[in-house]
Amino acid sequence: MRIAALYKEGKRFTAWPVRVTYMPTEGDTQVLVWAPKSLFKRAVKRNHLRRLMREAYRLHQELLGDKHYQIAFNYMDKEEQSFATIEKAVCKALRKISEQS
Protein backbone atom coordinates (compact mmCIF):
# COMPACT_ATOMS: atom_id res chain seq x y z
CA MET A 1 0.00 0.00 0.00
CA ARG A 2 2.76 2.47 0.88
CA ILE A 3 4.71 1.47 -2.22
CA ALA A 4 1.69 2.09 -4.47
CA ALA A 5 1.18 5.52 -2.85
CA LEU A 6 4.86 6.35 -3.31
CA TYR A 7 4.79 5.55 -7.02
CA LYS A 8 1.42 7.27 -7.53
CA GLU A 9 2.00 10.48 -5.55
CA GLY A 10 5.79 10.76 -5.36
CA LYS A 11 8.09 12.92 -7.46
CA ARG A 12 10.43 11.26 -9.97
CA PHE A 13 13.73 12.01 -11.62
CA THR A 14 16.65 10.10 -13.09
CA ALA A 15 20.27 10.12 -11.97
CA TRP A 16 21.63 7.61 -14.49
CA PRO A 17 21.69 4.60 -13.99
CA VAL A 18 19.16 5.03 -11.17
CA ARG A 19 15.57 6.27 -11.35
CA VAL A 20 14.48 7.85 -8.08
CA THR A 21 10.94 8.25 -6.75
CA TYR A 22 10.46 10.02 -3.43
CA MET A 23 7.99 11.78 -1.20
CA PRO A 24 8.21 13.33 2.27
CA THR A 25 6.88 11.28 5.17
CA GLU A 26 6.11 11.81 8.84
CA GLY A 27 7.85 8.69 10.16
CA ASP A 28 11.40 7.50 9.65
CA THR A 29 13.03 7.44 6.24
CA GLN A 30 12.27 4.27 4.29
CA VAL A 31 14.23 3.13 1.25
CA LEU A 32 13.22 0.67 -1.47
CA VAL A 33 15.98 -0.68 -3.71
CA TRP A 34 15.03 -2.51 -6.90
CA ALA A 35 16.82 -4.17 -9.83
CA PRO A 36 14.51 -5.65 -12.48
CA LYS A 37 14.37 -9.32 -13.32
CA SER A 38 13.61 -8.41 -16.92
CA LEU A 39 17.11 -6.93 -17.29
CA PHE A 40 19.05 -9.29 -15.01
CA LYS A 41 17.86 -12.88 -15.15
CA ARG A 42 20.31 -14.13 -12.53
CA ALA A 43 19.40 -13.36 -8.93
CA VAL A 44 23.09 -13.03 -8.07
CA LYS A 45 23.42 -9.98 -10.33
CA ARG A 46 20.20 -8.39 -9.04
CA ASN A 47 21.28 -8.92 -5.43
CA HIS A 48 24.72 -7.46 -6.18
CA LEU A 49 23.23 -4.31 -7.71
CA ARG A 50 20.81 -3.89 -4.81
CA ARG A 51 23.69 -4.32 -2.36
CA LEU A 52 25.69 -1.62 -4.17
CA MET A 53 22.77 0.84 -4.11
CA ARG A 54 22.06 0.17 -0.42
CA GLU A 55 25.73 0.68 0.47
CA ALA A 56 25.88 3.95 -1.48
CA TYR A 57 22.76 5.15 0.35
CA ARG A 58 24.16 4.08 3.73
CA LEU A 59 27.41 5.97 3.16
CA HIS A 60 25.68 9.20 2.10
CA GLN A 61 22.35 9.26 3.93
CA GLU A 62 23.47 12.31 5.94
CA LEU A 63 22.90 14.40 2.78
CA LEU A 64 19.15 14.27 3.54
CA GLY A 65 19.62 16.15 6.81
CA ASP A 66 16.84 15.98 9.41
CA LYS A 67 13.99 15.45 6.95
CA HIS A 68 12.32 12.07 6.41
CA TYR A 69 11.31 10.52 3.10
CA GLN A 70 10.11 7.41 1.38
CA ILE A 71 12.59 6.78 -1.43
CA ALA A 72 12.69 4.17 -4.20
CA PHE A 73 15.91 3.57 -6.14
CA ASN A 74 15.24 1.66 -9.40
CA TYR A 75 18.23 0.43 -11.38
CA MET A 76 17.65 1.09 -15.11
CA ASP A 77 20.80 0.29 -17.08
CA LYS A 78 21.05 -2.97 -19.02
CA GLU A 79 24.70 -3.35 -18.00
CA GLU A 80 26.14 -3.69 -14.52
CA GLN A 81 27.88 -0.47 -13.52
CA SER A 82 30.73 -0.06 -11.06
CA PHE A 83 30.20 0.97 -7.45
CA ALA A 84 31.75 4.37 -8.20
CA THR A 85 29.13 5.08 -10.88
CA ILE A 86 26.24 3.94 -8.69
CA GLU A 87 27.58 5.87 -5.69
CA LYS A 88 27.86 9.05 -7.78
CA ALA A 89 24.25 8.64 -8.98
CA VAL A 90 22.89 8.01 -5.47
CA CYS A 91 24.79 11.03 -4.08
CA LYS A 92 23.41 13.21 -6.86
CA ALA A 93 19.91 11.92 -6.13
CA LEU A 94 20.16 12.55 -2.37
CA ARG A 95 21.43 16.09 -2.96
CA LYS A 96 18.58 16.79 -5.37
CA ILE A 97 15.99 15.42 -2.92
CA SER A 98 17.32 17.57 -0.07
CA GLU A 99 17.39 20.69 -2.28
CA GLN A 100 13.85 20.25 -3.64
CA SER A 101 12.15 19.72 -0.31
C-alpha positions as CSV (number, residue, x, y, z in Angstrom):
1,M,0.0,0.0,0.0
2,R,2.8,2.5,0.9
3,I,4.7,1.5,-2.2
4,A,1.7,2.1,-4.5
5,A,1.2,5.5,-2.9
6,L,4.9,6.4,-3.3
7,Y,4.8,5.5,-7.0
8,K,1.4,7.3,-7.5
9,E,2.0,10.5,-5.5
10,G,5.8,10.8,-5.4
11,K,8.1,12.9,-7.5
12,R,10.4,11.3,-10.0
13,F,13.7,12.0,-11.6
14,T,16.6,10.1,-13.1
15,A,20.3,10.1,-12.0
16,W,21.6,7.6,-14.5
17,P,21.7,4.6,-14.0
18,V,19.2,5.0,-11.2
19,R,15.6,6.3,-11.4
20,V,14.5,7.9,-8.1
21,T,10.9,8.3,-6.8
22,Y,10.5,10.0,-3.4
23,M,8.0,11.8,-1.2
24,P,8.2,13.3,2.3
25,T,6.9,11.3,5.2
26,E,6.1,11.8,8.8
27,G,7.9,8.7,10.2
28,D,11.4,7.5,9.7
29,T,13.0,7.4,6.2
30,Q,12.3,4.3,4.3
31,V,14.2,3.1,1.3
32,L,13.2,0.7,-1.5
33,V,16.0,-0.7,-3.7
34,W,15.0,-2.5,-6.9
35,A,16.8,-4.2,-9.8
36,P,14.5,-5.6,-12.5
37,K,14.4,-9.3,-13.3
38,S,13.6,-8.4,-16.9
39,L,17.1,-6.9,-17.3
40,F,19.1,-9.3,-15.0
41,K,17.9,-12.9,-15.2
42,R,20.3,-14.1,-12.5
43,A,19.4,-13.4,-8.9
44,V,23.1,-13.0,-8.1
45,K,23.4,-10.0,-10.3
46,R,20.2,-8.4,-9.0
47,N,21.3,-8.9,-5.4
48,H,24.7,-7.5,-6.2
49,L,23.2,-4.3,-7.7
50,R,20.8,-3.9,-4.8
51,R,23.7,-4.3,-2.4
52,L,25.7,-1.6,-4.2
53,M,22.8,0.8,-4.1
54,R,22.1,0.2,-0.4
55,E,25.7,0.7,0.5
56,A,25.9,3.9,-1.5
57,Y,22.8,5.2,0.3
58,R,24.2,4.1,3.7
59,L,27.4,6.0,3.2
60,H,25.7,9.2,2.1
61,Q,22.4,9.3,3.9
62,E,23.5,12.3,5.9
63,L,22.9,14.4,2.8
64,L,19.2,14.3,3.5
65,G,19.6,16.2,6.8
66,D,16.8,16.0,9.4
67,K,14.0,15.4,6.9
68,H,12.3,12.1,6.4
69,Y,11.3,10.5,3.1
70,Q,10.1,7.4,1.4
71,I,12.6,6.8,-1.4
72,A,12.7,4.2,-4.2
73,F,15.9,3.6,-6.1
74,N,15.2,1.7,-9.4
75,Y,18.2,0.4,-11.4
76,M,17.6,1.1,-15.1
77,D,20.8,0.3,-17.1
78,K,21.0,-3.0,-19.0
79,E,24.7,-3.3,-18.0
80,E,26.1,-3.7,-14.5
81,Q,27.9,-0.5,-13.5
82,S,30.7,-0.1,-11.1
83,F,30.2,1.0,-7.5
84,A,31.8,4.4,-8.2
85,T,29.1,5.1,-10.9
86,I,26.2,3.9,-8.7
87,E,27.6,5.9,-5.7
88,K,27.9,9.0,-7.8
89,A,24.2,8.6,-9.0
90,V,22.9,8.0,-5.5
91,C,24.8,11.0,-4.1
92,K,23.4,13.2,-6.9
93,A,19.9,11.9,-6.1
94,L,20.2,12.5,-2.4
95,R,21.4,16.1,-3.0
96,K,18.6,16.8,-5.4
97,I,16.0,15.4,-2.9
98,S,17.3,17.6,-0.1
99,E,17.4,20.7,-2.3
100,Q,13.9,20.3,-3.6
101,S,12.2,19.7,-0.3
